[in-house]
Each structure stands twice: as structure tokens, then as C-alpha cells.
Amino acid sequence: MIGENLAEMPCNELVELVTEYLEDRLSPQDRARFEAHLSACEACRTYLEQFRQTVRVLGRLPEDSLSPQARETLLRAFRDWPRH
Amino acid sequence: MTALDDGALIAALRARDEDVFCDLVARWSGAMLRIARAHVMTRAAAEDVVQEAWLTVLKSLDRFEHRSAFRTWVLGIVINVARARARDERKSLRLDEDVQGGSVDPSRFLPAEHPRWPHHWATEPAKWRTPEQDLLDDETRAVIAAAIDALPAAQREVLVLRDVEGLSSSDVCNIARITDTNQRVLLHRARSRVRAALERYLAAAEAV
């Protein structure tokens, strides 16, 4: 049973479908195969969790900001912006 | 000031409201810099791109048609300016670049002829013991930044827009002018590479 779940979608296929899975773009059949594999494969569960963690961390990177000189240049350009 | 809707923002810019302009520059330039960095090599060049993009925004304000949010439209202008700059630098963007091959090093998997577990993990991903909040410390952030920098430009662009800046997939397809399928392929490849970089780093760091 567990072997069948794994064989339907091997690990190297699952890793290619993770983004489609997370974006809910898999067909119902593929989604079922994906989840059946996950339920039987701890390594792929770990992989999926690391993938999710990576996406979360990317979303929490600190903001960058423009240098004070660049802001000053822009403000001057804004003041000089021709009226039409 | 953040409460102004797009129509009010644009009216304020047309009325030469400096406070509104400075506030927008402060709030949006971070995202614009990251997008610029997807295409140009140096911080200084990225600042140039952002400045040029703001000037283009002012010049083109009358052409904004409210088909997207104003911020999304501004980010689209950054993409255009940054891509043009990259073309000038002869590092033109190929949207099909480097999407061949697997998301994970193929040697991590057992061969097709393995009698029991073909295509299954040969070297399983080791669980990360580092708590998630520690993945934002300076050293790990530098690893993530280097992994993003090492991506091909098209992947970097999509990763920054989607995961770092949080734009929707339809907004990304519109302003980057790519298909939904292409967007997902690029995003997936980019995420896979950043995960792999984190894995390499954490394997070394957690082994100590």
C-alpha cells in the first residue's frame, strides 16, 4: 500500500511540482497522487516544509532604501517637473 | 498618507504635493531597488534605475489608465527601465534561460533501474534544526541574498516580484509580460535554488 503510494509519483517528480501544488494548479488527479506520496514519504514532507520555509523567509527580508542623495535628486527633479 | 487611494495619490502628484511624493519614494523605492537589482550588477546602477523609473512615472502619469494598482504600474516601469539598462549592458534577458534540468541535483535520487525505489531519494533532505526566525539573522540573510544574486535574471525577477514583494501571479505576468506557465516555471526553479543554497549552508552550520 505504502509502496504503491510512492510509486505513483516518485520523489524526483514530486520535487518538480511543489510550486504548482502550493499555487493550487495541479489537476485533481495529480494533487491526489502528490498528497498520497507525501503521506507515505517523510523525506518529501521535509522537502515540502523546507520549500515553504524558504518562501516565507523570502517574504520577510528587510526593506532596502534609497540613499539620501538619490532622494534629494528626485525631490529636485519633482520640483522642476514641468507643468503642462 | 497611506490612506490615499490611487486616484488621490495621482491628483496629489499632479498638484505637486512634495509630501506625497517623498512618502511614495520612501515607501516604494525599496521594492523598486530589489527589482532593479534583478537586472543590474551594482547598487549604484540600481539606484540610477530607480531614479530614472521615478522620472518616467512622473512623465507618464497621464498614461496611467487604472488597469492595475498604481504601485503595480510603477513597478512595471521599473522592470522596463531595468531591462533596457541590462540590454545596454549587453546582458539581455532571456526568458527561457536555464529552465532545463531538475529542481534538485539529480544525484540526490536513486537511478531509474533501482530494483525497489527508482527515482526516490538517495540522499534525503536532512531536517533543518535552525528555528525559522533564525533564518533571518545577518549571516543567513547574506546566504539568501547571494543565492538570489546567483540566479539567472528572469528567475530573479519573478522571485523578487512574487516572493519578496508579494505581488500576485497575474500582476507579475502583466508587468513582466510573461505567460502564467512561464512565470510558475521560473518561480519554481528560483525557489528550488534558494532552498538548495539554504540547505548547503545549514548542513555546514548545523554540523559545527
Interface residues (C-beta under 8 A of the other chain):
Chain A: L6 P10 C11 N12 E13 V15 E16 V18 T19 E20 E23 R25 C41 E42 A43 C44 T46 Y47 Q50 F51 Q53 T54 V55 R56 V57 L58 G59 R60 L61 P62 E63 D64 S65 L66 S67 A70 R71 T73 L74 L75 A77 F78 R79 W81
Chain B: R16 E18 F21 C22 V25 A26 S29 G30 L33 R34 E47 V50 Q51 W54 L55 L58 G102 S103 V104 P106 F109 W117 P118 H119 H120 W121 E124 P125 A126 K127 W128 E132 L135 L136 R141 I144 A145 L159 D163 V164 G166 S169 R184 L187 H188 R191 S192 V194 R195 L198 E199
